[in-house]
Amino acid sequence: MRVLLVEDHAKLANTVATGLRREGMAVDVAFDGEDALTHVSETEYDVVVLDRDLPRVHGDDVCRTLVADGSQSRILMLTAASSVDQRVEGLGLGADDYLSKPFALAELVARIRALARRPSTSLPPTLVHRDIRLDPARRLATRAGKPLPLSPKEFAVLERLLARQGRVVTVGELLEGVWDELADPFTNTVKMTVSRLRAKLGDPPVIETLPQGGYRI
């Protein structure tokens, strides 16, 4: 999934971003509210992890703007405040979830994944195509009942393809949804990942390549 982490403390932001990437997420980082709004205007994120106390544009105002603009991104607010009234206030701004600092990375990961499973168009908890099954919550993929040893990127590509239910996913969509802004758009990283995924899926082949288009299952 594609995540925007908005946190003005650089050391914390980089530490959390590294942890989320190790969990297979594509993570971009913004260090203030203005930078956050620039990111969301250019990229579609599954989840925005938004610190409330931000410089330049306050986190509350970032949240209000996303909601007013009809953003489909789920918003997880972070704050050092822990009172019930402050949590209620944050949710009242339109945030989907609220997490107080300090927090355990494992809990943040679980909350992000829970939010990402609530897209605007409902998807089944398990994605299925013929004998291929993918469970996003448990991070498991199987074919004919046998576990598939997929890397985080391979898993994410397979999840995107299965979620489209036969519709084409372009290379640009995969690059934007599975990788982060550190990825070079001119490399063949998507092609190589799909090639490895095909090999692990085995026969009969299920991923179709569309000339000048993208891929579909």
N, C-alpha and C positions, 0 to 999 in steps of 0.2 A: 504494500500500500504506500501511497505518497503522503508524507507527513510534513507539515511546516511547524517547526519548533520556534516559538518567539520568547526569548529570554535575554534580558539585558546583562546578566552576569556571564561573561564570556567563558569562564572556566566551567561553570555549571552547565551552560549550554553545550559546550563541546563534549563534556563527559556524558551527558544524557544522549546527545546525538550519536555518539560512538556506540553506546549501549543499545539504542534502538536499531542502528544499522546492523549490529551483530544479531539482532532478532529478525533480520531479513527485510526491514523497512527502508524505503527510500526517503531520506531526511534532508530537508533544506533548513537553514537556520537564519533567523532575522533577530537583530539585537535591539530593535526599537519598534514602536508602533507604526511609524511612517514606512519603514522598510517592510514591515509585515503587510501593509496594505498594497505596497508595490508588488510583492510576491504573489498575493492572491489575485491581483488584477492580471497577472501574466500566466499563472499556472493554476490548474484545478487540483485541489488537495482533497484527499479523503478525510483527513483529520487535521485540525489546527490546534496545537497545544499552545495555549496563550497565557503567558504570565500577566497578571492583572496590573501590577505596578510597573509601567513601562515609561521610558522617557519619550519625548517628542510628541507622540500620540498615546494617550493612556489606553491601557488594555480594555477598559470599559467602552471607550469610543471605538476601538477596533472591532469589538464584538457587535456593538450597535450598527456599525457600518456594514459588516458582513451580513447581518440579519436583514437590514433594510435593503441591501442589494440582492437579496434572494439567493445568497451563496448556498450551494449544496454541501459545503464542507461541514463536518461535525466539529463542534467547538468544545475543547476540554480546557477549562480555566485552571490556572495554578495561582496560589497565593500563600503568603505567610500567615494571613489571617485565618483563624480557625473557628470563630464564633458562628453559631447557627445563623444569626441575622445576616452576617456577611456572605455566607454560602448561599442563603436564600436570595440575597440581592444579586449575586453573580448569576444564578440560574434565571432570575427574573429579567436579566438583560438579553436572554436568548441562548445562553450557553447550554450545551447538552449534558455536560457533566462538570464536576468540580472536584479538585484534589488539593488538599492543604500541604504546604511544605513544613518540614521535610517529608519526603515520600520515598518509598522503596521502588527501585526501578521495575521490579517484577509487577508491582501493582499498576504502575503507569502503563507498562506494556499490555497488561490484561484489560485495562480500561480503554486504551486506544483500539485494541482489537475488537472489543465489544461495540464501540461506537462505529467502527468501520463495517461491522456486520449489519448496520442499520442504514443502508443506502436509501435514496429516494425511491428507487424501484426495488421491491422486495425480492430477495433471492432465497432459495431453499438453503437450509443449514448445511447440506451436503450437495456438492455439484457432481452430476453424473452424466457420462456419455458412454453408452454401450457398457463395456466392462471396466471403464475408468471411473474411479470415485475419488473425490477430493473433499476433505473435511477441513475448512479453514480454521475452525476453532481449535482443533487438536493438532493442526499442522501435519496432517497425514494424507498421503496420496497412494492409491493402490491401482493395480491393473490385474484383472482376473484373480483378485484376492491377495496378490503378492505386493508387499510394500515397495514403493519406488524410492530409491536413494537420491532424492533431488536436493540440489543446493537451494538456498533461499531465493535466488533469482529465478532458477528453473521452476520452483514451486509457484512463485508470483506470476510468471508468464503463463503457466498452465492454468492458474486460477483465473486470470484475465480472459484467456481464450474460452474456457468453459463457461464463464459468466455471460459471455456474449451469445451463447446458445445458437451457434451457427453463423452469426454475423461476423463480418471482417473486422479485425483489429489491425490498424495500420502500424507501421514501424514507429512512427512518431508518437502514437498513443502508448505503445509499449515503453518507449524510451522515457516518456513523460510520467507514466504511471508506475513503472517498476524501478527506474533509476532516479537519481537525484540530480541537482544542478551541477554537481562535480563531474558528471558523465560527459564525454566528448560526443556531440551529436554526429560527428563525421566518422566515427569508428564503426566497425562492423560487429560491435558487441552484441547487438540484438540477434543478428544472423548466427553468430557463434553459439549464443545461449540456446536459441531454437534448435540448432543442429544437435547440441548435446542432449536437449530434452527429447528430441526425436529418437535418438539412439537409446535412451533409457526407457522410453515408452515401448520400443520394440515393434514387432509386427502383429497384425497388419497396421500400416502407418495411418495416423488419424489427422495429422496437421497438414493442411493444404496451404501451399504458397500461391499467392495471387500476384502475377507480374505487375509491378509498379503500384501494388496495393498494400499488401500486408499478409496476414495469416488468419486462418480460421480452422476450427474443429467442427 
